[in-house]
Amino acid sequence: MKAHDGMYIDGAWRPAVGADTIEVVNPADEQVIGRVPAGTAEDVDAAVRAARAAFPDWAATAPDERAARLAALRDVLVARKDEIAETVTAELGSPLPFSQNVQVGLPIAVAGSYAELAATHSFEEKVGNSTVYQEPVGVVGAITPWNYPLHQIVAKVAPALAAGCTVVLKPAEDTPLTAQLFAEAVHEAGVPAGVFNLVTGLGPVAGQALAEHPGVDLVSFTGSTAVGRRIGATAGAAVKKVALELGGKSANVILPSADLAKAVNVGVANVMSNSGQTCSAWTRMLVHRDRYEEAVELAATAAAKYGDRIGPVVNARQQARVRDYIEKGLAEGARLVAGGPESPRERGYFVQPTVFADVTPEMAIAQEEIFGPVLAILPYEDEQDALRIANGTVYGLAGAVWAGDDAEAAAFARRMETGQVDINGGRFNPLAPFGGYKQSGVGRELGAHGLAEYLQTKSLQFQER
């Protein structure tokens, strides 16, 4: 596939400092489909310098003009949506319809939402004898994962640009081709040189250099909790702002009054979506003991229908990780009712849609983020027990509650220690804040709350007359 052999810095594609490259592999057939530069600290420094130089003018640009650039970016993404979707499918393995509808459709909607917010948000207000201004934080270092490559980029870059910040993006090394297409779209949309910059590379090299760079004012990172801790520590030492969207082990709580068949089927679909590579996936299904076996049977039947309908996981390391967790679940005594550790194909990084029953809260498969198509079903005795289990992990990113009516489900959801809960199958809202409690992160993405992460506050006090 088409790949640039340089970095997008200061409005142009420039040769990388070093000669090392990263191979991009199609996880469905293990074939190399492209190569991109492995950026160095010197490449990161050049990008940060460009972003720093562009910041004063972009920060001073009228919000309406920033909104116009974002609207133009949305339009370019719409025009190139088929090409982008095919690229996502090639380097991530998502089935093409999913790439078209979610991997590309969602970020297009998010880009449009920030074009509107940039034009309508009030960046100043009167408070007594003070005028309070919201101003851009400065240069943003954005480090994004591979599981939703375009969405994760847009969820950081769009609000940063709307706020008046400039950006250096370091995308995941598994999905850099999508990031390069995004840089092309930014250029085509007429975003001024230096406002957006792209450096491809490895996390421990380019990512670390970006997080540590003294010219970066805010680090926005999405990825594992372990890496998030290191970035948070680095930023803390420099008294630098961070936004961290990290891991999850979300609970899907099915209360006794719920439509069990619907709750189970939607829950299984949620876990299998994107081959289980979703940080907010409802990977723990909690069912009252009286209907537990019925739910297990429904889930096993639902999972078996997926078969080849889900794509591969992203790489060989991830495939081995997920299969190791399945083996661990068996060793811990969980009952396998669908799937298993055996690879379903000779080539490609595929994992069987897998469901475990008789899972107890202390098992690794109930506590640790697997990031694959693996569902753990746990029984509970009463609502208090369900709440204890739901809140009984270090994570708190998302979740779901099902009940006979929305009020009952919402009452339970209000007691969950998590950032976002879907009530009776409520659909995803790209304007609502997304982010977690506890070790699932710091800060929020999407909508007005996402915009706020890229703003800082100044107040001017005047004599009262």
C-alpha positions in Angstrom: 0.0 0.0 0.0 1.0 3.6 -0.4 3.3 4.8 2.3 5.4 8.0 2.8 9.1 7.5 3.5 9.3 10.7 5.6 7.6 12.6 8.4 5.0 15.3 8.0 6.6 18.3 9.7 5.8 22.0 9.2 3.4 21.4 6.4 5.6 19.1 4.2 6.8 15.5 4.0 10.5 15.5 5.1 13.1 12.8 5.1 13.5 11.1 8.5 16.8 11.6 10.3 17.6 7.9 10.5 17.3 5.1 7.9 15.5 2.6 10.1 12.0 1.6 9.0 9.0 -0.2 10.5 7.2 -3.0 8.5 3.4 -2.8 8.4 1.9 -6.2 8.4 -1.6 -7.3 7.3 -2.8 -9.4 10.3 -5.2 -11.4 8.2 -2.5 -13.0 6.0 0.8 -11.9 7.7 2.0 -10.1 4.5 4.0 -6.9 4.6 2.0 -4.2 3.1 4.2 -1.1 3.7 7.1 0.4 5.5 7.3 3.7 7.3 10.2 5.5 9.0 11.2 4.7 12.5 11.4 8.2 14.0 14.1 9.3 16.4 14.3 11.9 19.1 15.7 14.2 16.5 12.6 13.8 14.3 10.4 14.5 17.4 12.4 17.6 18.2 12.0 19.0 14.7 8.2 18.4 14.9 7.9 20.0 18.3 9.9 23.0 17.1 7.6 23.4 14.1 4.5 23.1 16.4 6.0 25.6 18.9 6.7 28.1 16.1 3.2 27.7 14.6 1.4 28.0 18.0 1.2 31.8 18.5 -0.5 32.4 15.1 -2.9 29.5 15.4 -3.8 30.4 19.0 -4.6 33.9 17.8 -6.7 32.6 14.8 -10.4 33.4 15.2 -12.5 30.4 16.4 -14.6 30.6 13.3 -11.5 30.1 11.1 -10.4 27.2 13.2 -13.9 25.8 12.8 -13.7 26.2 9.0 -10.4 24.3 8.8 -12.0 21.5 10.9 -15.1 21.4 8.7 -12.8 21.2 5.7 -10.9 18.3 7.3 -14.2 16.5 7.9 -15.1 17.0 4.2 -11.8 15.5 3.1 -12.3 12.5 5.3 -15.7 12.0 3.8 -14.3 12.2 0.3 -11.6 9.7 1.1 -13.6 7.5 3.4 -13.4 4.4 1.2 -9.6 4.6 0.8 -9.2 5.1 4.6 -11.5 2.2 5.4 -9.6 -0.1 3.1 -6.3 1.0 4.7 -7.7 0.4 8.2 -8.8 -3.1 7.2 -5.4 -3.9 5.6 -3.3 -2.9 8.6 -5.6 -3.7 11.5 -7.8 -6.5 10.1 -11.2 -5.0 10.8 -13.8 -6.4 8.5 -14.5 -3.8 5.8 -18.1 -3.0 6.8 -16.9 -2.3 10.3 -14.1 -0.2 9.0 -16.5 1.8 6.9 -19.2 2.3 9.5 -17.3 2.6 12.7 -13.5 3.0 12.1 -14.1 5.8 9.6 -17.8 6.8 10.2 -17.3 7.6 13.9 -14.3 9.9 13.5 -16.0 11.8 10.7 -18.8 12.5 13.1 -16.4 13.6 15.8 -14.5 15.9 13.4 -17.8 17.5 12.5 -18.8 17.9 16.1 -15.6 19.9 16.9 -16.0 22.1 13.8 -19.3 23.1 15.4 -17.9 23.4 18.9 -15.1 25.6 17.7 -17.6 28.0 16.2 -20.1 28.0 19.1 -18.0 27.6 22.3 -17.7 30.6 24.5 -14.0 31.2 25.2 -14.7 34.0 27.7 -17.2 34.8 30.4 -18.0 37.5 33.0 -17.8 36.5 36.7 -18.5 39.4 39.0 -15.7 42.0 38.3 -13.6 39.4 36.4 -13.4 38.3 32.8 -12.4 34.7 32.6 -10.7 33.5 29.4 -10.2 30.0 28.2 -6.9 29.8 26.3 -5.1 27.0 24.4 -2.7 24.9 26.5 0.0 25.1 23.9 1.8 22.2 22.0 0.1 18.9 22.4 2.0 15.6 22.1 -0.7 13.0 21.0 0.2 9.3 21.3 -2.5 7.0 19.9 -3.1 3.3 19.8 -3.9 0.9 17.0 -7.3 -0.5 17.9 -9.3 2.5 16.4 -6.5 4.2 14.5 -8.4 7.1 12.9 -10.9 7.7 15.7 -8.2 7.9 18.4 -6.3 10.4 16.2 -9.4 12.6 15.5 -10.5 12.4 19.2 -7.3 14.1 20.2 -6.3 16.3 17.2 -9.8 17.8 16.5 -10.4 19.2 20.0 -6.7 20.4 20.2 -7.0 22.3 16.9 -10.5 23.7 18.0 -8.9 25.0 21.2 -6.1 26.7 19.3 -3.3 24.2 20.2 -0.8 22.8 17.8 -0.1 19.1 17.7 2.7 16.5 17.2 1.2 13.0 16.6 3.0 9.7 17.3 0.6 7.0 16.1 0.9 3.3 16.9 3.5 1.5 14.9 1.0 -1.2 13.9 -1.3 1.2 12.1 0.8 4.1 10.7 -0.6 4.1 7.2 -4.0 5.4 8.5 -2.1 8.2 10.3 -0.3 9.1 7.1 -3.6 9.4 5.3 -4.9 11.6 8.1 -1.8 13.9 7.6 -2.6 14.1 3.9 -6.2 15.1 4.8 -5.0 17.8 7.2 -2.8 19.2 4.4 -5.6 19.1 1.9 -7.9 20.8 4.3 -5.6 23.8 4.4 -4.5 23.6 8.0 -1.5 26.0 8.3 2.0 24.6 8.3 3.3 23.4 11.7 -0.2 23.3 13.3 -0.3 19.5 12.8 2.9 17.3 12.6 3.3 13.5 12.3 6.2 11.4 13.5 6.0 7.7 13.0 8.1 5.4 15.2 8.3 3.0 18.1 6.8 3.9 21.5 10.0 3.5 23.6 11.9 5.8 21.2 9.6 8.4 19.4 6.8 8.1 22.0 9.1 8.6 24.9 10.9 11.4 23.3 7.6 13.2 22.7 6.4 12.7 26.2 9.6 13.9 27.7 10.2 16.9 25.3 10.3 20.2 27.2 8.5 21.9 24.3 5.4 19.8 24.8 2.8 21.4 27.2 0.3 18.5 27.3 0.6 14.8 26.6 -2.6 13.1 25.5 -2.1 9.3 25.5 -4.4 6.4 24.9 -3.1 2.9 25.6 -2.2 0.5 28.4 -2.3 1.5 32.0 1.3 0.4 32.4 2.5 2.9 29.8 0.1 5.5 31.1 1.7 5.3 34.5 5.1 6.0 33.0 3.9 8.9 31.0 2.0 10.3 34.0 5.2 10.1 36.1 7.3 11.8 33.4 4.8 14.6 33.0 4.4 15.0 36.7 8.2 15.5 37.1 7.9 18.4 34.6 4.6 19.6 36.0 3.1 19.0 32.6 -0.6 18.4 31.9 -1.7 14.9 30.9 -4.9 13.3 29.5 -4.8 9.5 29.8 -7.3 7.1 28.4 -6.2 3.7 29.6 -7.4 0.1 30.2 -10.8 -1.3 31.1 -12.5 -4.4 32.4 -16.1 -3.2 32.1 -19.1 -5.0 33.6 -22.3 -5.8 31.8 -24.8 -6.1 34.7 -28.0 -7.9 33.8 -30.6 -7.4 36.5 -33.4 -10.0 37.1 -36.0 -7.8 35.5 -34.1 -7.4 32.2 -34.9 -9.0 28.8 -32.2 -11.6 29.3 -32.0 -12.8 25.6 -31.5 -9.2 24.4 -29.0 -8.3 27.1 -26.9 -11.4 26.5 -26.9 -11.1 22.7 -26.0 -7.5 22.7 -23.4 -8.1 25.4 -21.7 -10.8 23.3 -21.8 -8.6 20.2 -20.1 -5.8 22.2 -17.2 -8.1 23.3 -16.7 -9.6 19.8 -16.7 -6.2 18.1 -13.3 -5.2 16.7 -12.1 -8.7 17.7 -12.4 -7.7 21.3 -9.8 -4.9 20.9 -11.9 -2.2 22.5 -10.9 -0.7 25.9 -14.5 -0.1 26.9 -15.7 -3.7 25.9 -18.1 -5.3 28.4 -15.8 -8.3 29.0 -17.5 -9.3 32.3 -21.2 -10.3 32.1 -22.9 -10.4 35.5 -26.1 -12.5 35.8 -28.3 -13.4 38.7 -27.7 -17.0 39.8 -31.4 -17.9 39.2 -31.0 -17.3 35.4 -27.3 -18.0 35.2 -27.3 -21.2 33.2 -29.8 -19.8 30.8 -27.6 -16.8 30.1 -24.5 -19.1 29.7 -26.3 -21.1 27.0 -27.5 -18.0 25.2 -24.0 -16.6 25.3 -22.4 -19.8 24.0 -24.9 -19.9 21.1 -24.4 -16.3 20.3 -20.6 -16.5 20.3 -20.6 -19.6 18.1 -22.4 -17.6 15.4 -19.5 -15.2 15.0 -16.9 -17.7 13.8 -15.2 -16.1 10.8 -17.3 -12.9 11.1 -14.7 -11.3 13.3 -11.3 -10.3 12.0 -7.9 -11.1 13.4 -6.2 -9.4 16.3 -3.6 -6.9 15.4 -0.3 -8.9 15.6 1.4 -12.1 16.7 2.1 -10.7 20.1 -1.5 -9.9 20.7 -2.6 -13.3 19.5 -0.2 -15.0 21.9 -1.4 -12.8 24.7 -5.0 -13.6 24.2 -4.4 -17.3 23.8 -2.3 -17.3 27.0 -5.3 -15.7 28.9 -7.6 -18.4 27.5 -5.2 -21.1 28.8 -5.0 -19.2 32.1 -8.8 -19.3 32.4 -8.8 -23.0 31.9 -6.0 -23.5 34.4 -8.0 -21.3 37.0 -11.0 -23.7 36.7 -13.3 -21.6 34.5 -15.7 -23.6 32.3 -15.1 -23.1 28.6 -18.5 -23.0 26.8 -17.4 -21.5 23.4 -14.1 -21.1 21.5 -10.8 -22.0 23.0 -7.0 -21.3 22.7 -6.5 -23.1 19.4 -6.0 -20.9 16.4 -8.9 -21.2 13.9 -6.7 -20.7 10.8 -3.2 -21.6 9.6 -2.4 -18.0 8.6 -3.3 -14.7 10.2 -3.5 -13.7 13.8 -7.0 -15.1 14.5 -8.5 -16.0 17.8 -11.7 -17.9 18.4 -14.7 -16.1 19.9 -14.4 -17.4 23.5 -16.8 -17.6 26.4 -16.1 -18.7 29.9 -18.6 -19.6 32.6 -18.2 -20.3 36.3 -15.8 -17.4 36.5 -15.1 -16.0 40.0 -14.1 -12.4 40.7 -10.6 -13.1 41.7 -9.6 -15.0 38.5 -7.2 -13.2 36.1 -9.7 -13.4 33.3 -12.1 -11.4 35.5 -9.5 -8.9 36.7 -7.1 -8.2 33.9 -7.6 -6.6 30.5 -7.3 -9.3 27.8 -8.0 -7.2 24.7 -9.4 -10.0 22.6 -12.7 -11.7 21.9 -13.0 -13.3 25.4 -16.1 -13.0 27.6 -16.2 -14.0 31.3 -19.7 -14.7 32.8 -20.0 -14.3 36.6 -23.0 -15.2 38.8 -24.2 -12.9 41.6 -26.6 -13.4 44.5 -28.3 -10.0 44.8 -27.9 -6.4 43.7 -25.4 -5.6 46.4 -23.3 -8.6 45.3 -23.5 -7.5 41.7 -22.3 -4.0 42.6 -19.4 -5.4 44.6 -18.3 -7.5 41.7 -18.8 -4.7 39.1 -16.7 -2.3 41.2 -14.2 -5.0 42.2 -11.4 -4.2 39.7 -8.7 -1.5 39.4 -10.5 -0.2 36.3 -13.5 2.0 35.7 -13.9 2.9 32.1 -17.3 1.8 30.9 -20.1 -0.6 31.5 -23.8 -1.5 30.9 -26.9 -2.2 33.0 -30.0 -3.9 31.8 -33.3 -3.9 33.7 -37.1 -3.9 33.2 -37.1 -0.1 32.9 -34.5 2.7 32.5 -35.0 4.1 36.0 -34.1 0.8 37.7 -31.0 0.4 35.5 -29.9 4.0 36.0 -30.3 3.7 39.8 -27.8 0.8 39.7 -25.5 2.5 37.2 -25.2 5.6 39.4 -23.5 3.4 42.0 -21.0 2.0 39.6 -17.4 3.3 39.7 -17.0 3.9 36.0 -17.0 6.7 33.6 -19.6 5.7 31.1 -22.6 3.3 31.4 -25.0 2.2 28.7 -28.6 1.8 29.9 -30.6 -1.0 28.3 -28.6 -0.8 25.1 -28.3 3.0 24.8 -26.2 3.8 21.7 -22.8 5.4 21.8 -22.9 9.2 21.9 -19.9 11.0 20.3 -20.8 14.2 22.1 -20.8 12.6 25.6 -17.6 12.6 27.7 -15.6 9.4 27.4 -13.0 8.4 30.1 -12.5 6.5 33.2 -12.3 6.3 37.0 -9.5 4.7 38.9 -6.7 3.2 36.8 -8.7 3.7 33.6 -7.3 7.2 33.2 -7.3 10.9 33.8 -9.5 13.4 31.8 -12.2 13.0 29.2 -12.5 12.9 25.5 -15.2 13.9 23.1 -17.7 16.8 23.1 -17.3 19.9 25.2 -15.6 17.9 28.0 -12.9 16.8 25.5 -12.4 20.3 24.3 -11.8 21.5 27.9 -8.8 19.2 28.3 -6.9 21.4 25.8 -7.8 24.7 27.4 -6.4 26.6 30.4 -8.0 29.4 32.4 -7.0 33.0 32.9 -9.0 35.6 34.8 -8.6 39.4 34.7 -10.0 41.4 37.6 -11.3 45.0 37.0 -12.2 47.7 39.4 -15.9 47.7 40.1 -17.6 50.9 39.0 
